[in-house]
Amino acid sequence: MSSKTEAARLVTDRSIAVSRSARDLDLSESVLRRWMRELTIAQAAAFPVGQMRADLAEIAVLKKEVVRLRAERDILKKAAAFSRARRYEIRLRPRGPPPAATP
């Protein structure tokens, strides 16, 4: 059991005032109240140890995908620029046989 859970249960199970518990634990009341709220909303998912909440895990996956997609986009931009430069370079070369030299 985590210390957050123990702190929240100190208030709920033992009926000790939030202000007094927060003072005793050297916490702000708002933090202790938030822990109590998280514990009552989803007891099993509150304060996961070594795990991310589902929404935070999804955000982390999406951030990695954004990084990968930006890298792919940058590679494609460079390839397109190189291709355009090669196309113009080829067009600048004269087509057909070189002109005959006049003596």
Rosetta constraint file for C-alpha pairs under 8 A:
AtomPair CA 1 CA 5 HARMONIC 6.45 0.50
AtomPair CA 1 CA 6 HARMONIC 7.02 0.50
AtomPair CA 2 CA 6 HARMONIC 6.37 0.50
AtomPair CA 2 CA 47 HARMONIC 7.50 0.50
AtomPair CA 3 CA 7 HARMONIC 6.00 0.50
AtomPair CA 4 CA 8 HARMONIC 6.18 0.50
AtomPair CA 4 CA 35 HARMONIC 6.61 0.50
AtomPair CA 4 CA 47 HARMONIC 7.38 0.50
AtomPair CA 5 CA 9 HARMONIC 6.04 0.50
AtomPair CA 5 CA 35 HARMONIC 7.49 0.50
AtomPair CA 5 CA 39 HARMONIC 7.11 0.50
AtomPair CA 5 CA 47 HARMONIC 7.58 0.50
AtomPair CA 6 CA 10 HARMONIC 6.02 0.50
AtomPair CA 7 CA 11 HARMONIC 6.97 0.50
AtomPair CA 7 CA 21 HARMONIC 7.90 0.50
AtomPair CA 7 CA 25 HARMONIC 7.85 0.50
AtomPair CA 7 CA 32 HARMONIC 7.40 0.50
AtomPair CA 8 CA 12 HARMONIC 6.49 0.50
AtomPair CA 8 CA 32 HARMONIC 6.56 0.50
AtomPair CA 8 CA 33 HARMONIC 7.78 0.50
AtomPair CA 8 CA 35 HARMONIC 6.03 0.50
AtomPair CA 8 CA 36 HARMONIC 4.88 0.50
AtomPair CA 8 CA 39 HARMONIC 7.36 0.50
AtomPair CA 9 CA 13 HARMONIC 5.30 0.50
AtomPair CA 9 CA 14 HARMONIC 7.42 0.50
AtomPair CA 9 CA 36 HARMONIC 7.54 0.50
AtomPair CA 10 CA 14 HARMONIC 5.55 0.50
AtomPair CA 10 CA 15 HARMONIC 7.36 0.50
AtomPair CA 10 CA 16 HARMONIC 6.88 0.50
AtomPair CA 10 CA 21 HARMONIC 7.57 0.50
AtomPair CA 11 CA 15 HARMONIC 5.27 0.50
AtomPair CA 11 CA 16 HARMONIC 4.87 0.50
AtomPair CA 11 CA 17 HARMONIC 6.35 0.50
AtomPair CA 11 CA 18 HARMONIC 6.14 0.50
AtomPair CA 11 CA 21 HARMONIC 6.79 0.50
AtomPair CA 12 CA 16 HARMONIC 7.32 0.50
AtomPair CA 12 CA 36 HARMONIC 7.89 0.50
AtomPair CA 16 CA 20 HARMONIC 7.09 0.50
AtomPair CA 16 CA 21 HARMONIC 6.60 0.50
AtomPair CA 17 CA 21 HARMONIC 6.17 0.50
AtomPair CA 18 CA 22 HARMONIC 5.91 0.50
AtomPair CA 18 CA 29 HARMONIC 6.56 0.50
AtomPair CA 18 CA 32 HARMONIC 7.31 0.50
AtomPair CA 18 CA 33 HARMONIC 7.40 0.50
AtomPair CA 19 CA 23 HARMONIC 6.14 0.50
AtomPair CA 19 CA 29 HARMONIC 5.97 0.50
AtomPair CA 20 CA 24 HARMONIC 6.09 0.50
AtomPair CA 21 CA 25 HARMONIC 5.99 0.50
AtomPair CA 22 CA 26 HARMONIC 5.81 0.50
AtomPair CA 22 CA 27 HARMONIC 4.79 0.50
AtomPair CA 22 CA 28 HARMONIC 5.79 0.50
AtomPair CA 22 CA 29 HARMONIC 5.44 0.50
AtomPair CA 22 CA 32 HARMONIC 6.44 0.50
AtomPair CA 23 CA 27 HARMONIC 6.20 0.50
AtomPair CA 23 CA 28 HARMONIC 7.38 0.50
AtomPair CA 23 CA 29 HARMONIC 7.98 0.50
AtomPair CA 27 CA 31 HARMONIC 6.78 0.50
AtomPair CA 27 CA 32 HARMONIC 6.86 0.50
AtomPair CA 28 CA 32 HARMONIC 6.56 0.50
AtomPair CA 29 CA 33 HARMONIC 6.03 0.50
AtomPair CA 30 CA 34 HARMONIC 6.07 0.50
AtomPair CA 31 CA 35 HARMONIC 6.26 0.50
AtomPair CA 32 CA 36 HARMONIC 6.24 0.50
AtomPair CA 33 CA 37 HARMONIC 6.15 0.50
AtomPair CA 34 CA 38 HARMONIC 6.15 0.50
AtomPair CA 35 CA 39 HARMONIC 6.10 0.50
AtomPair CA 36 CA 40 HARMONIC 6.24 0.50
AtomPair CA 37 CA 41 HARMONIC 6.11 0.50
AtomPair CA 38 CA 42 HARMONIC 6.26 0.50
AtomPair CA 38 CA 43 HARMONIC 7.34 0.50
AtomPair CA 38 CA 46 HARMONIC 5.89 0.50
AtomPair CA 39 CA 43 HARMONIC 4.83 0.50
AtomPair CA 39 CA 46 HARMONIC 5.52 0.50
AtomPair CA 42 CA 46 HARMONIC 5.74 0.50
AtomPair CA 45 CA 53 HARMONIC 7.66 0.50
AtomPair CA 48 CA 52 HARMONIC 6.86 0.50
AtomPair CA 48 CA 53 HARMONIC 7.48 0.50
AtomPair CA 52 CA 56 HARMONIC 6.04 0.50
AtomPair CA 52 CA 57 HARMONIC 5.63 0.50
AtomPair CA 53 CA 57 HARMONIC 6.10 0.50
AtomPair CA 54 CA 58 HARMONIC 6.20 0.50
AtomPair CA 55 CA 59 HARMONIC 6.24 0.50
AtomPair CA 56 CA 60 HARMONIC 6.22 0.50
AtomPair CA 57 CA 61 HARMONIC 6.32 0.50
AtomPair CA 58 CA 62 HARMONIC 6.16 0.50
AtomPair CA 59 CA 63 HARMONIC 6.11 0.50
AtomPair CA 60 CA 64 HARMONIC 6.38 0.50
AtomPair CA 61 CA 65 HARMONIC 6.34 0.50
AtomPair CA 62 CA 66 HARMONIC 6.17 0.50
AtomPair CA 63 CA 67 HARMONIC 6.37 0.50
AtomPair CA 64 CA 68 HARMONIC 6.32 0.50
AtomPair CA 65 CA 69 HARMONIC 6.04 0.50
AtomPair CA 66 CA 70 HARMONIC 6.08 0.50
AtomPair CA 67 CA 71 HARMONIC 6.30 0.50
AtomPair CA 68 CA 72 HARMONIC 6.31 0.50
AtomPair CA 69 CA 73 HARMONIC 6.10 0.50
AtomPair CA 70 CA 74 HARMONIC 6.14 0.50
AtomPair CA 71 CA 75 HARMONIC 6.29 0.50
AtomPair CA 72 CA 76 HARMONIC 6.24 0.50
AtomPair CA 73 CA 77 HARMONIC 6.14 0.50
AtomPair CA 74 CA 78 HARMONIC 6.26 0.50
AtomPair CA 75 CA 79 HARMONIC 6.20 0.50
AtomPair CA 76 CA 80 HARMONIC 6.05 0.50
AtomPair CA 77 CA 81 HARMONIC 6.16 0.50
AtomPair CA 78 CA 82 HARMONIC 6.11 0.50
AtomPair CA 79 CA 83 HARMONIC 6.05 0.50
AtomPair CA 80 CA 84 HARMONIC 6.15 0.50
AtomPair CA 81 CA 85 HARMONIC 6.22 0.50
AtomPair CA 82 CA 86 HARMONIC 6.21 0.50
AtomPair CA 83 CA 87 HARMONIC 6.17 0.50
AtomPair CA 84 CA 88 HARMONIC 6.33 0.50
AtomPair CA 85 CA 89 HARMONIC 6.12 0.50
AtomPair CA 86 CA 90 HARMONIC 6.17 0.50
AtomPair CA 87 CA 91 HARMONIC 6.36 0.50
AtomPair CA 88 CA 92 HARMONIC 6.29 0.50
AtomPair CA 89 CA 93 HARMONIC 6.90 0.50
AtomPair CA 94 CA 98 HARMONIC 7.73 0.50
